[in-house]
Structures are given as structure tokens and as C-alpha cells.
Amino acid sequence: MKNQIENSNAFPSTASRSGSGASNFRLRSSVFGLLVLVFSTLLFTSCEDVIDVKLSEENLNLIGVEASITTVDEPTVFLYNTLKVDQDVTYPGIIGAVVTISDNATPANLMIMTEDQANPGHYLVPKDKDYFGVAGREYTLNIQTQGVTLIAKDKLAKVEPIDSIEVVPSQRGEKRFLGIFTYGKEPKGLGNYYKWDIYINDTLVHDANRLAVASDEFVDGNYISKLEIYTDFYDTNKPEDRKLKLNDKIQVKQTSISEFAYNFYFQMINQSSTGSLFSVPTANIRSNFTASDGKPVLGIFTARDVSASNKVLIDQKIEDQLKK
């Protein structure tokens, strides 16, 4: 999560969809961020001035956390120290921390996590125990490390089951690129937030500019038909750069997220598209962790319900629909 948190700024787009109420669905993505980078490249092609950038060392050695729990995955925590912006190395994991997770049930269910000895800074549920998320409960993550206590909370909301997905040519890019589309009911009652995790051959797509998150602000209670959550844009002169290829198996996991997590991911999407002359300077995204020493903490703790879709094989019939 290093670059996702510390890079910057915005170029969101709104995907077009068919179906009742779907045209206003606030799907956030940054697939057109490349336009910003292209503009910046053209603008500075003939520039020869050298600018000496002095980097601030005010917020060095902060603590970062990547942590989550879902209804199908036990909690995982990665605890690390941040680095200077010009250090291109793996974040050093923090060892020896005391990590506990608990819910707001009565009595509360508390789990003391253990450190993964093979992966410094990673904390897991002990092998002889189980601890899965339950929809409707709030979870608290407590971390004691380096003389500091870090605390984060997140509510695990129930997610509506995803009906199905399909992989067909996208209307974006004149049907030259494949897109992934979802179908499903958006339940009545405002305040639902979503994140879609995309798996290609059972491997999660991690790129920050591939995140797909949405709120139900304009589609409350509607059936959402053919919502495009992913478009496989690539340089057509480099077919090897395609993400969605013939014989790949695609699956989507529709998950619930809190409002805080929605805003956090939206800022990540914005920051992943930085690069133009007019970009807002980068800034660390506000975390839901608080630290006893008052210092900022990087990262986020999320609690999510999960609904897995059917799997779609990209066969020759799908491939032949692409405009060559």
C-alpha cells in the first residue's frame, strides 16, 4: 500500500450503465488517468530547466497498518514503518507487537493474533483457532507496538448478494477492450457502500487505478443492470499488456464497505492518477487508526461482507466479439 497511500491526486470517471437508475450510479474509477500523464509528458517534452526538490523529513518513521476482516476471511494485519519517499525498498515489518481484535457482541469475542514468523510484520489468527467476521457487528483492532497503542474501528455491514457477472467488449474504446459487468439488486435504504474485488485466474488485481468503489446515493432500491466495474485498457500495439486474455477465468467479489472506507479508497483512486501540471500536491490519506502519541498513522482497517460471483471463462466466442 506504499504508493497507494503516499502518491497523489484526482482523475475519477463515471461509468455509463443501462437499467433502472443505473445511469447515476456513482462508480468511481480512474481508468482515464493516463490522459493526465500523456498531457504532462507532451507539456514538458522541450523543458530543460532542472528543479531541485527539497523533500520534507517531518513525517519520517511513521507507523503504517494494512488490516482487514471479512465474513469469509479471517483477520490479517501488516504492521510496518514508513520510509523516505526516495527509498524504493520493501517496507520493514514491525515485529514483537501485541495485536488483538474484538467485536461488540455481548460478551465480546476477542482474539489475540500471532506473528507470522516467515513474514515479519504480518499477524494472523492462531492456526488452531477460527475468527471470521459477522455482518452487523463492529470490530476494534488494538495494536501495541514501540510504546504506542494504535486503535481502529470499522462496522461490518451486510452486502446484497451479487446476481451474476459477464465479460464482453466495453462500450469504452470502441469495443476494442473487454469489460467486466455485474448485475444485482441494490437494497432500499441509503448508506450502502461497495467495493468490487476482481480476480483473474484466482489472483486479485491490486492496482490502485483498478479499484472500483461506489455509493448508493442515486440508485437506492434499484436493480443495477450491466454495471461496468473494470475495463481492460492497454496499448493495442502491446497485446502482451492485456490483463483479460483468452482462457482466463474471471470472478468478482462484491463487498460491503463503510463510508469511511469508501472515502479512503476514493482518495486512493484520485492519488493514483496524479502527474499533471495542475495536480494537487500529494498528501497522506487520513487513516481510521488513532495513536496514543498523537502522530498520524498510515493505512486502514476494514471489515467487509463478501458475495462471490459466478466464474466466467473468456472463450473464443467472447474473444471474437472484440473489434480488431
C-alpha positions in Angstrom: 0.0 0.0 0.0 3.0 2.3 0.0 2.5 4.1 -3.3 -1.3 4.0 -3.0 -1.1 6.0 0.3 1.7 8.3 -0.4 1.1 9.2 -4.1 -1.5 11.8 -5.2 -4.3 13.2 -6.9 -7.5 13.0 -8.8 -9.0 12.0 -12.2 -12.2 10.0 -11.4 -14.6 9.0 -14.2 -18.2 7.9 -14.1 -19.1 4.7 -16.0 -22.2 4.6 -18.1 -24.7 1.8 -17.5 -28.1 0.6 -18.6 -31.0 -0.4 -16.4 -33.3 1.5 -14.0 -31.5 4.1 -12.0 -28.1 2.8 -13.1 -27.1 5.8 -15.2 -26.4 7.8 -12.0 -24.6 5.1 -10.1 -21.6 6.7 -8.6 -19.0 4.2 -9.6 -15.5 5.6 -9.0 -12.6 4.6 -11.2 -9.5 6.2 -12.7 -9.1 4.3 -15.9 -8.7 7.6 -17.8 -5.9 8.8 -15.6 -3.5 8.0 -18.5 -4.8 11.1 -20.3 -3.4 13.3 -17.5 0.0 11.6 -17.7 0.1 11.9 -21.5 -0.8 15.6 -21.2 2.0 16.1 -18.7 4.5 14.3 -21.0 3.7 16.4 -24.0 3.8 19.6 -22.0 7.3 19.0 -20.7 9.0 17.4 -23.7 11.1 20.5 -24.6 11.7 21.7 -21.0 15.3 21.6 -19.9 15.2 23.5 -16.5 16.5 21.5 -13.6 14.4 21.9 -10.4 15.9 20.9 -7.1 13.1 19.5 -4.9 13.8 19.6 -1.2 11.8 16.7 0.5 10.4 17.3 3.9 11.6 14.8 6.6 8.9 15.9 9.1 6.9 12.7 8.9 9.6 10.0 8.7 9.3 6.7 10.5 5.6 6.8 10.9 3.7 3.5 11.5 1.6 2.0 8.8 -1.1 -0.7 9.0 -2.9 -2.7 6.4 -5.6 -4.7 8.2 -8.9 -6.4 7.3 -11.5 -8.9 8.3 -14.4 -10.3 6.2 -17.2 -12.8 6.5 -15.1 -15.3 4.5 -11.5 -14.4 5.5 -10.0 -14.3 9.0 -8.3 -11.0 10.0 -4.9 -10.2 8.7 -2.6 -7.4 9.8 0.5 -6.0 8.2 2.4 -3.6 10.5 5.3 -1.6 9.2 7.4 1.6 9.4 7.3 4.1 6.6 10.3 5.1 4.6 11.7 8.2 2.9 9.9 9.0 -0.4 13.0 8.3 -2.4 13.6 4.8 -0.8 12.5 2.2 -3.3 12.6 -0.8 -1.0 10.1 -3.1 0.8 8.6 -1.6 3.9 10.2 -3.0 7.1 7.7 -5.0 9.0 7.4 -4.3 12.7 7.9 -7.4 14.9 7.0 -8.0 18.5 3.7 -6.2 18.6 0.7 -7.2 20.7 -2.3 -7.4 18.3 -5.9 -8.1 19.3 -9.2 -7.9 17.5 -12.6 -7.9 19.2 -16.3 -7.3 18.3 -19.2 -5.5 20.1 -21.1 -8.7 20.9 -22.1 -9.3 24.5 -19.8 -10.8 25.7 -17.2 -9.5 23.3 -15.3 -12.1 21.2 -11.6 -11.2 21.5 -8.8 -12.8 19.6 -5.0 -12.4 20.3 -3.2 -12.6 16.9 0.2 -14.2 16.4 3.1 -13.1 14.3 3.9 -14.9 11.1 7.5 -15.9 11.6 8.1 -16.2 7.9 6.8 -12.7 7.2 7.9 -10.1 9.7 5.2 -7.6 10.5 2.3 -9.9 9.5 -0.1 -11.0 12.2 -2.6 -13.8 11.8 -5.2 -15.8 13.8 -3.5 -18.8 15.5 -3.7 -21.9 13.4 -5.8 -23.8 15.9 -8.5 -21.1 16.2 -11.2 -19.5 13.9 -12.3 -15.9 13.8 -14.5 -14.8 10.9 -16.4 -11.5 10.6 -20.1 -11.4 11.3 -22.4 -8.9 9.5 -23.9 -6.3 11.7 -21.0 -6.2 14.2 -18.4 -3.5 14.8 -14.8 -4.6 15.1 -12.0 -3.0 17.0 -8.3 -3.6 16.2 -5.9 -2.8 19.0 -2.1 -2.8 18.4 0.6 -2.1 21.0 4.0 -1.5 19.5 7.1 0.6 20.1 5.5 2.1 23.2 2.4 3.3 21.3 -1.1 2.0 21.2 -3.0 2.1 17.9 -6.8 1.6 17.7 -9.1 1.4 14.7 -12.8 0.5 14.4 -15.0 -0.5 11.5 -18.6 -1.7 11.1 -19.2 -4.8 9.1 -22.4 -4.1 7.1 -24.3 -6.8 5.2 -23.8 -6.9 1.4 -26.6 -7.7 -1.1 -25.7 -10.9 -3.0 -24.3 -10.4 -6.5 -26.6 -12.0 -9.1 -24.0 -12.6 -11.9 -21.2 -11.1 -14.0 -20.4 -11.2 -17.7 -17.3 -10.4 -19.7 -18.0 -8.7 -23.0 -16.5 -5.9 -25.1 -16.7 -2.5 -23.4 -18.5 0.5 -25.0 -15.5 2.5 -24.0 -12.7 2.4 -26.6 -15.0 1.3 -29.4 -15.3 -2.3 -28.3 -11.5 -2.9 -28.6 -11.2 -3.8 -24.9 -13.0 -6.3 -22.7 -15.0 -5.1 -19.7 -16.4 -6.9 -16.6 -20.0 -6.2 -15.8 -22.1 -7.0 -12.8 -25.8 -7.5 -12.2 -27.6 -7.3 -8.9 -30.2 -5.6 -6.6 -29.4 -2.5 -4.6 -31.4 -2.8 -1.4 -33.7 0.0 -0.1 -32.2 2.4 2.5 -29.4 4.9 1.8 -25.9 4.5 3.2 -24.7 1.4 1.4 -21.2 1.4 0.1 -19.5 -1.1 -2.2 -16.1 -2.3 -3.3 -15.6 -4.9 -6.0 -12.6 -7.2 -5.9 -11.6 -8.6 -9.3 -9.9 -12.0 -9.6 -8.2 -13.2 -12.8 -7.4 -16.9 -12.5 -8.0 -16.7 -8.7 -5.4 -13.8 -8.4 -6.7 -10.5 -7.0 -6.0 -7.4 -9.2 -4.3 -5.0 -6.8 -3.5 -1.9 -8.9 -4.7 1.3 -7.3 -6.1 2.6 -10.6 -8.2 -0.6 -10.9 -10.2 0.0 -7.7 -13.9 0.0 -8.1 -16.0 1.5 -5.3 -19.5 3.1 -5.2 -22.2 4.5 -3.0 -26.0 4.0 -3.4 -26.7 7.8 -3.3 -28.6 7.9 -6.6 -29.8 4.3 -7.1 -31.2 3.3 -3.7 -33.5 0.3 -4.1 -33.0 -0.2 -7.8 -31.9 -3.3 -9.8 -28.4 -2.5 -11.2 -28.0 -4.0 -14.7 -24.7 -4.3 -16.5 -22.6 -2.1 -14.2 -19.1 -1.9 -15.7 -16.6 -2.2 -12.9 -13.5 -2.9 -14.9 -12.2 -2.1 -18.4 -9.0 -3.7 -19.7 -7.4 -0.7 -21.3 -4.0 -1.4 -22.8 -1.7 -0.2 -25.6 -3.1 -2.0 -28.6 0.4 -2.1 -30.0 1.4 -4.2 -27.0 -1.1 -7.0 -26.8 1.1 -8.6 -24.1 -0.1 -5.9 -21.8 -3.7 -7.2 -21.8 -5.0 -8.2 -18.4 -8.0 -10.1 -19.7 -6.9 -12.8 -22.1 -8.3 -15.8 -23.9 -8.9 -18.8 -21.5 -8.7 -16.6 -18.3 -11.2 -17.3 -15.6 -12.8 -14.2 -14.1 -14.6 -13.8 -10.8 -15.8 -10.8 -8.9 -16.4 -10.5 -5.1 -18.9 -7.8 -4.2 -18.2 -6.5 -0.7 -19.7 -4.0 1.7 -17.5 -1.2 3.0 -18.1 1.6 5.5 -18.5 5.2 4.5 -15.0 5.9 5.9 -13.5 3.1 3.7 -15.4 4.4 0.6 -13.9 7.8 1.0 -10.4 6.3 1.8 -10.4 4.3 -1.4 -11.8 7.1 -3.5 -8.8 9.3 -2.4 -6.5 6.4 -3.3 -8.1 6.4 -6.8 -7.6 10.1 -7.1 -4.0 10.0 -6.0 -3.1 7.1 -8.3 -3.9 9.5 -11.3 -1.6 12.3 -10.3 1.0 13.7 -12.7 -0.3 16.8 -14.4 0.9 20.3 -14.1 -2.3 21.2 -12.2 -2.4 18.3 -9.8 -2.9 18.9 -6.1 0.2 18.2 -4.1 0.3 14.7 -2.6 -0.8 14.1 1.0 -1.1 11.1 3.3 -4.7 9.9 3.3 -6.4 10.1 6.7 -6.5 6.7 8.4 -9.1 5.3 10.8 -6.4 4.5 13.2 -5.6 6.7 16.1 -2.2 6.6 18.0 -1.7 7.3 21.7 1.3 9.5 20.9 -0.9 11.7 18.6 1.2 11.0 15.5 -0.6 10.2 12.2 -0.9 6.6 11.2 -1.0 5.4 7.6 -3.3 2.7 6.3 -6.8 1.4 7.1 -8.6 -1.3 8.9 -11.7 -2.6 7.0 -14.5 -5.0 7.9 -16.4 -6.4 4.9 -19.2 -8.8 4.0 -18.5 -10.7 0.8 -20.6 -12.1 -2.0 -18.8 -14.1 -4.7 -20.0 -14.2 -8.3 -20.0 -17.0 -10.8 -16.8 -17.6 -12.8 -16.6 -16.6 -16.4 -14.2 -18.2 -18.9 -13.0 -15.9 -21.6 -13.6 -18.3 -24.5 -13.2 -17.8 -28.3 -16.8 -16.7 -28.5 -16.1 -13.8 -26.2 -12.8 -13.0 -27.9 -14.4 -12.9 -31.3 -16.7 -10.0 -30.2 -13.7 -7.7 -29.9 -13.2 -5.1 -32.6 -9.9 -5.8 -34.2 
